[in-house]
Amino acid sequence: MSDLQKNLSFGSQLREAKVHQMCPSVWAPYLFNLHQVNTSMKITLALLAFLVAISFSALSRADEVLVGQLERVETRGVSLPIYAVWNKTAVATVVLYSGGGGGFGKMGADGWPSSMNFLIRSAKLFSAHPFNVILVGRATDVSSLDGATRTGDDHDLDNKAIFRAIKAKSAAPIWLIGTSMGTISATAAAIRDTDANIAGIVLTSSVTSYRVKGAVPSQDLAKINVPVLVLHHELDACKICTPYEAKDIAGSLQNAPIKKTVLVNGGEGATGNPCEALHYHGFIGMERNAVDLIANWVIHPSM
């Protein structure tokens, strides 16, 4: 072995000896700290995993959609179908009045009514909130709910029968939500609510033209003594449901303890008749935003 190789070998042995000598007094604290870091990291990762699991579980419950069932309400010697979603933790019962001729259409393959009306197609979104959700159909002796029918005595009796049926199953306060022609029903029911069944009403895409029998502004709004939310899309181009006239509804609600008007803008994909559900009149493309706004206000009504 050359002198150079001997020197290198000796130097290597010397370094190893120094390292071994340092381990008890120098390296041990570092190794102990490294163990602490690893332990802390394991605990942190476990905690993060737990929090993520809880978050996903909460999101899953929030997105969970309850499925309802068809029920029959007896009224005036005839029956009236409702689609009801009952929630054991409900803080309110929302009763949905569709527009047009009323009703909620045929049952779909998913077990929900198939009408494309804004409130009917958004019923699942309402059920994601802590509500009982009731979709109102037409009594068996009614082929269509026009303005005169919606403000008539039979419709009033039908509504009261629905309220009794709801109260038999839930003590949650009852809120009426109408859209388009359904706002005539919700308004008329609140005016005739002599038994104090109703906690409040929400009017979306309100019928404002006096050409339509029962238009919201033509009814005796001073008789309404519950909170009222008026929600309208700024781009609603339906000539009998104009945004600028909807803004005036609140002015006639002298006895409503809380009244609020909200004009929204947004959505996309508007198509067809501007008075139909797939246009801005039906909050197309912004259903979730509209429903969340309504739900939050029902839970905490404010000016």
KENUDREN-180364 format. One record per residue (C-alpha): x negated, y negated, z negated. Coordinates in Angstrom, 1 decimal, padded with zeros to 4 digits. Layout:
N
<c1:X; c2:Y; c3:Z>
...
end
This chain:
303
<c1:000.0; c2:000.0; c3:000.0>
<c1:-001.4; c2:-003.4; c3:000.9>
<c1:-001.9; c2:-006.2; c3:-001.6>
<c1:001.0; c2:-008.1; c3:000.0>
<c1:003.4; c2:-005.2; c3:-000.4>
<c1:002.3; c2:-004.7; c3:-004.0>
<c1:002.9; c2:-008.4; c3:-004.8>
<c1:006.3; c2:-008.3; c3:-003.2>
<c1:007.3; c2:-005.2; c3:-005.1>
<c1:006.0; c2:-006.6; c3:-008.4>
<c1:008.0; c2:-009.9; c3:-007.7>
<c1:011.1; c2:-007.9; c3:-007.0>
<c1:010.7; c2:-005.9; c3:-010.3>
<c1:010.0; c2:-009.1; c3:-012.2>
<c1:013.3; c2:-010.7; c3:-010.9>
<c1:015.3; c2:-007.7; c3:-011.7>
<c1:013.8; c2:-007.6; c3:-015.2>
<c1:014.7; c2:-011.3; c3:-015.7>
<c1:018.2; c2:-010.8; c3:-014.5>
<c1:018.7; c2:-007.9; c3:-016.9>
<c1:017.3; c2:-009.9; c3:-019.7>
<c1:019.7; c2:-012.8; c3:-018.9>
<c1:022.9; c2:-010.7; c3:-018.7>
<c1:023.6; c2:-010.4; c3:-022.4>
<c1:023.1; c2:-014.0; c3:-023.2>
<c1:023.8; c2:-015.8; c3:-019.9>
<c1:025.9; c2:-013.8; c3:-017.6>
<c1:028.3; c2:-012.3; c3:-020.2>
<c1:030.2; c2:-015.7; c3:-020.8>
<c1:030.6; c2:-016.1; c3:-017.1>
<c1:031.9; c2:-012.6; c3:-016.7>
<c1:034.3; c2:-013.2; c3:-019.6>
<c1:035.6; c2:-016.4; c3:-018.0>
<c1:036.0; c2:-014.6; c3:-014.7>
<c1:038.1; c2:-012.0; c3:-016.5>
<c1:040.3; c2:-014.8; c3:-018.0>
<c1:040.8; c2:-016.4; c3:-014.6>
<c1:041.8; c2:-013.0; c3:-013.1>
<c1:044.3; c2:-012.4; c3:-015.9>
<c1:045.7; c2:-015.9; c3:-015.7>
<c1:046.0; c2:-015.6; c3:-011.9>
<c1:047.9; c2:-012.3; c3:-012.3>
<c1:050.3; c2:-013.8; c3:-014.8>
<c1:050.8; c2:-016.9; c3:-012.5>
<c1:051.4; c2:-014.7; c3:-009.4>
<c1:053.9; c2:-012.5; c3:-011.4>
<c1:055.7; c2:-015.6; c3:-012.6>
<c1:055.9; c2:-017.0; c3:-009.0>
<c1:057.2; c2:-013.7; c3:-007.8>
<c1:059.9; c2:-013.7; c3:-010.5>
<c1:060.9; c2:-017.3; c3:-009.6>
<c1:061.1; c2:-016.5; c3:-005.9>
<c1:063.3; c2:-013.5; c3:-006.6>
<c1:065.6; c2:-015.6; c3:-008.7>
<c1:065.7; c2:-018.3; c3:-006.0>
<c1:066.6; c2:-015.7; c3:-003.3>
<c1:069.2; c2:-014.2; c3:-005.6>
<c1:070.8; c2:-017.7; c3:-006.2>
<c1:070.7; c2:-018.5; c3:-002.5>
<c1:072.4; c2:-015.1; c3:-001.8>
<c1:075.1; c2:-015.8; c3:-004.3>
<c1:075.6; c2:-019.4; c3:-002.9>
<c1:076.0; c2:-018.0; c3:000.6>
<c1:078.2; c2:-015.2; c3:-000.5>
<c1:081.6; c2:-015.4; c3:001.2>
<c1:084.6; c2:-013.9; c3:-000.6>
<c1:087.2; c2:-012.3; c3:001.7>
<c1:090.8; c2:-013.1; c3:001.1>
<c1:094.1; c2:-011.4; c3:001.8>
<c1:097.4; c2:-012.1; c3:003.4>
<c1:100.2; c2:-012.7; c3:000.9>
<c1:103.9; c2:-013.5; c3:001.2>
<c1:105.6; c2:-016.3; c3:-000.7>
<c1:109.4; c2:-016.1; c3:-001.1>
<c1:111.1; c2:-019.4; c3:-000.4>
<c1:114.7; c2:-020.4; c3:000.6>
<c1:115.7; c2:-016.8; c3:001.3>
<c1:112.8; c2:-016.4; c3:003.8>
<c1:109.1; c2:-015.7; c3:003.4>
<c1:106.0; c2:-017.7; c3:004.1>
<c1:102.6; c2:-016.2; c3:004.8>
<c1:099.5; c2:-017.6; c3:003.1>
<c1:095.9; c2:-016.4; c3:003.3>
<c1:094.5; c2:-016.5; c3:-000.2>
<c1:091.0; c2:-016.2; c3:-001.5>
<c1:090.9; c2:-015.9; c3:-005.3>
<c1:087.8; c2:-016.8; c3:-007.2>
<c1:087.6; c2:-015.9; c3:-010.9>
<c1:085.3; c2:-018.9; c3:-011.6>
<c1:087.3; c2:-021.4; c3:-009.6>
<c1:087.3; c2:-025.0; c3:-010.8>
<c1:090.0; c2:-025.9; c3:-008.3>
<c1:092.5; c2:-024.5; c3:-005.8>
<c1:092.3; c2:-026.1; c3:-002.4>
<c1:095.5; c2:-025.7; c3:-000.3>
<c1:094.7; c2:-026.2; c3:003.4>
<c1:097.3; c2:-027.6; c3:005.9>
<c1:096.2; c2:-027.2; c3:009.5>
<c1:097.1; c2:-029.6; c3:012.3>
<c1:099.2; c2:-029.1; c3:015.4>
<c1:102.2; c2:-026.9; c3:014.9>
<c1:100.7; c2:-025.5; c3:011.6>
<c1:099.8; c2:-022.0; c3:010.6>
<c1:096.4; c2:-020.2; c3:010.7>
<c1:096.6; c2:-017.9; c3:013.7>
<c1:096.1; c2:-014.2; c3:014.0>
<c1:093.8; c2:-012.3; c3:011.7>
<c1:090.3; c2:-011.8; c3:013.1>
<c1:088.0; c2:-008.8; c3:013.1>
<c1:086.2; c2:-010.2; c3:010.1>
<c1:089.3; c2:-010.3; c3:008.0>
<c1:089.8; c2:-014.0; c3:008.3>
<c1:092.4; c2:-016.0; c3:010.2>
<c1:091.2; c2:-016.8; c3:013.7>
<c1:092.6; c2:-020.3; c3:014.4>
<c1:089.9; c2:-022.8; c3:015.5>
<c1:091.6; c2:-025.6; c3:013.6>
<c1:088.9; c2:-027.5; c3:011.6>
<c1:090.2; c2:-026.4; c3:008.2>
<c1:090.9; c2:-022.9; c3:009.2>
<c1:087.6; c2:-022.2; c3:010.9>
<c1:085.9; c2:-023.9; c3:007.9>
<c1:087.8; c2:-021.9; c3:005.3>
<c1:084.7; c2:-019.7; c3:004.7>
<c1:082.7; c2:-022.8; c3:003.9>
<c1:085.3; c2:-023.8; c3:001.3>
<c1:085.2; c2:-020.3; c3:-000.2>
<c1:081.4; c2:-020.7; c3:-000.8>
<c1:082.3; c2:-023.4; c3:-003.4>
<c1:083.9; c2:-022.6; c3:-006.7>
<c1:087.4; c2:-022.8; c3:-005.3>
<c1:090.5; c2:-020.6; c3:-004.8>
<c1:091.3; c2:-021.2; c3:-001.1>
<c1:094.8; c2:-021.1; c3:000.2>
<c1:095.6; c2:-021.3; c3:004.0>
<c1:099.2; c2:-022.2; c3:004.6>
<c1:101.2; c2:-020.5; c3:007.3>
<c1:104.7; c2:-021.1; c3:008.6>
<c1:107.9; c2:-019.8; c3:007.1>
<c1:109.5; c2:-017.1; c3:009.1>
<c1:112.4; c2:-019.4; c3:010.2>
<c1:110.0; c2:-022.2; c3:011.4>
<c1:108.4; c2:-021.9; c3:014.9>
<c1:106.4; c2:-025.1; c3:014.7>
<c1:105.7; c2:-027.8; c3:012.1>
<c1:106.3; c2:-031.2; c3:013.7>
<c1:106.3; c2:-034.5; c3:011.8>
<c1:110.0; c2:-034.3; c3:011.0>
<c1:109.7; c2:-030.8; c3:009.6>
<c1:106.6; c2:-031.6; c3:007.6>
<c1:108.5; c2:-034.5; c3:005.8>
<c1:111.8; c2:-032.5; c3:005.5>
<c1:113.4; c2:-030.9; c3:002.5>
<c1:112.7; c2:-027.3; c3:003.6>
<c1:109.0; c2:-027.9; c3:003.9>
<c1:109.1; c2:-029.5; c3:000.4>
<c1:110.8; c2:-026.4; c3:-001.0>
<c1:108.2; c2:-024.2; c3:000.8>
<c1:105.3; c2:-026.2; c3:-000.7>
<c1:106.8; c2:-026.0; c3:-004.2>
<c1:107.1; c2:-022.2; c3:-003.8>
<c1:103.5; c2:-022.1; c3:-002.8>
<c1:102.5; c2:-024.1; c3:-005.9>
<c1:104.4; c2:-021.8; c3:-008.2>
<c1:102.8; c2:-018.7; c3:-006.6>
<c1:099.3; c2:-020.3; c3:-007.1>
<c1:100.0; c2:-021.2; c3:-010.8>
<c1:101.1; c2:-017.7; c3:-011.5>
<c1:097.6; c2:-016.5; c3:-010.6>
<c1:095.4; c2:-019.4; c3:-011.6>
<c1:095.3; c2:-022.4; c3:-013.9>
<c1:092.8; c2:-024.3; c3:-011.7>
<c1:094.0; c2:-027.7; c3:-010.6>
<c1:095.6; c2:-027.8; c3:-007.2>
<c1:094.2; c2:-030.0; c3:-004.4>
<c1:095.9; c2:-030.4; c3:-001.0>
<c1:093.7; c2:-030.9; c3:002.0>
<c1:095.3; c2:-031.7; c3:005.4>
<c1:093.8; c2:-032.4; c3:008.8>
<c1:095.5; c2:-034.2; c3:011.7>
<c1:099.2; c2:-033.3; c3:011.5>
<c1:098.4; c2:-031.5; c3:008.3>
<c1:097.8; c2:-034.9; c3:006.7>
<c1:101.6; c2:-035.5; c3:007.1>
<c1:102.3; c2:-032.4; c3:005.0>
<c1:099.7; c2:-033.2; c3:002.3>
<c1:101.0; c2:-036.8; c3:002.0>
<c1:104.7; c2:-035.8; c3:001.9>
<c1:103.9; c2:-033.2; c3:-000.8>
<c1:102.1; c2:-035.7; c3:-003.0>
<c1:105.0; c2:-038.2; c3:-002.7>
<c1:107.5; c2:-035.6; c3:-003.6>
<c1:105.4; c2:-034.1; c3:-006.5>
<c1:107.9; c2:-034.7; c3:-009.3>
<c1:106.6; c2:-031.7; c3:-011.2>
<c1:103.0; c2:-032.9; c3:-011.3>
<c1:101.7; c2:-029.8; c3:-009.5>
<c1:099.0; c2:-031.7; c3:-007.6>
<c1:095.7; c2:-032.9; c3:-008.9>
<c1:094.7; c2:-034.8; c3:-005.7>
<c1:094.8; c2:-034.9; c3:-002.0>
<c1:092.3; c2:-035.2; c3:000.9>
<c1:093.3; c2:-036.5; c3:004.3>
<c1:091.0; c2:-035.7; c3:007.2>
<c1:091.6; c2:-037.1; c3:010.7>
<c1:094.8; c2:-038.7; c3:009.5>
<c1:097.8; c2:-039.3; c3:011.8>
<c1:098.1; c2:-043.0; c3:011.9>
<c1:100.3; c2:-043.8; c3:014.8>
<c1:103.9; c2:-044.8; c3:014.0>
<c1:104.9; c2:-043.1; c3:017.2>
<c1:104.6; c2:-039.8; c3:015.3>
<c1:107.4; c2:-039.0; c3:012.8>
<c1:105.8; c2:-038.9; c3:009.3>
<c1:102.6; c2:-040.6; c3:010.2>
<c1:100.6; c2:-041.2; c3:007.0>
<c1:100.9; c2:-045.0; c3:007.0>
<c1:104.7; c2:-044.8; c3:007.6>
<c1:105.3; c2:-042.8; c3:004.4>
<c1:105.9; c2:-044.3; c3:001.0>
<c1:102.2; c2:-044.2; c3:-000.1>
<c1:102.9; c2:-046.2; c3:-003.3>
<c1:104.6; c2:-043.1; c3:-004.8>
<c1:101.3; c2:-041.2; c3:-004.7>
<c1:099.7; c2:-041.3; c3:-008.2>
<c1:096.8; c2:-038.9; c3:-007.8>
<c1:093.3; c2:-039.4; c3:-006.4>
<c1:093.1; c2:-039.6; c3:-002.6>
<c1:090.1; c2:-039.2; c3:-000.3>
<c1:090.5; c2:-040.4; c3:003.3>
<c1:087.9; c2:-038.8; c3:005.6>
<c1:087.6; c2:-039.7; c3:009.3>
<c1:085.1; c2:-039.4; c3:012.1>
<c1:084.0; c2:-042.7; c3:013.6>
<c1:084.1; c2:-041.1; c3:017.0>
<c1:087.6; c2:-039.7; c3:016.7>
<c1:089.1; c2:-040.6; c3:020.1>
<c1:092.6; c2:-039.2; c3:019.4>
<c1:094.9; c2:-042.1; c3:020.1>
<c1:097.3; c2:-041.2; c3:017.3>
<c1:094.5; c2:-040.8; c3:014.7>
<c1:092.3; c2:-043.8; c3:015.1>
<c1:089.5; c2:-044.5; c3:012.7>
<c1:090.2; c2:-048.2; c3:012.4>
<c1:093.8; c2:-047.5; c3:011.3>
<c1:092.6; c2:-044.8; c3:008.9>
<c1:090.6; c2:-047.4; c3:007.1>
<c1:093.8; c2:-049.2; c3:006.2>
<c1:095.5; c2:-046.2; c3:004.4>
<c1:093.8; c2:-046.9; c3:001.1>
<c1:095.3; c2:-050.4; c3:000.9>
<c1:098.8; c2:-048.9; c3:000.6>
<c1:097.8; c2:-046.5; c3:-002.2>
<c1:098.5; c2:-048.9; c3:-005.0>
<c1:099.2; c2:-046.3; c3:-007.6>
<c1:096.5; c2:-043.8; c3:-006.8>
<c1:094.0; c2:-043.9; c3:-009.7>
<c1:091.1; c2:-043.2; c3:-007.4>
<c1:091.0; c2:-043.8; c3:-003.7>
<c1:088.1; c2:-043.6; c3:-001.3>
<c1:087.7; c2:-043.9; c3:002.4>
<c1:084.7; c2:-042.3; c3:004.1>
<c1:083.9; c2:-042.6; c3:007.8>
<c1:081.3; c2:-040.2; c3:009.0>
<c1:079.2; c2:-039.9; c3:012.2>
<c1:077.4; c2:-036.8; c3:013.4>
<c1:078.0; c2:-033.4; c3:014.9>
<c1:077.6; c2:-032.3; c3:018.5>
<c1:079.2; c2:-030.2; c3:021.2>
<c1:082.5; c2:-032.1; c3:021.4>
<c1:084.6; c2:-030.6; c3:024.2>
<c1:088.1; c2:-030.6; c3:025.5>
<c1:091.1; c2:-032.8; c3:024.4>
<c1:089.9; c2:-035.5; c3:021.9>
<c1:093.0; c2:-034.7; c3:019.8>
<c1:092.0; c2:-031.0; c3:019.4>
<c1:089.9; c2:-029.2; c3:016.9>
<c1:086.7; c2:-028.8; c3:019.1>
<c1:086.2; c2:-032.5; c3:019.4>
<c1:085.0; c2:-035.1; c3:016.9>
<c1:088.6; c2:-035.1; c3:015.7>
<c1:087.8; c2:-031.7; c3:014.3>
<c1:084.3; c2:-032.6; c3:012.9>
<c1:082.8; c2:-030.4; c3:015.5>
<c1:079.1; c2:-029.5; c3:014.8>
<c1:079.2; c2:-031.0; c3:011.3>
<c1:081.7; c2:-028.7; c3:009.6>
<c1:079.4; c2:-027.8; c3:006.7>
<c1:078.6; c2:-031.4; c3:006.0>
<c1:082.3; c2:-032.4; c3:006.0>
<c1:083.3; c2:-029.5; c3:003.8>
<c1:080.4; c2:-030.2; c3:001.3>
<c1:081.5; c2:-033.8; c3:001.2>
<c1:085.1; c2:-032.9; c3:000.5>
<c1:084.1; c2:-030.2; c3:-002.1>
<c1:081.8; c2:-032.5; c3:-004.0>
<c1:084.5; c2:-035.2; c3:-004.2>
<c1:087.2; c2:-032.7; c3:-005.3>
<c1:084.9; c2:-031.6; c3:-008.2>
<c1:083.9; c2:-035.2; c3:-009.0>
<c1:086.4; c2:-037.7; c3:-007.5>
<c1:085.0; c2:-041.2; c3:-007.6>
<c1:085.5; c2:-044.6; c3:-005.9>
end
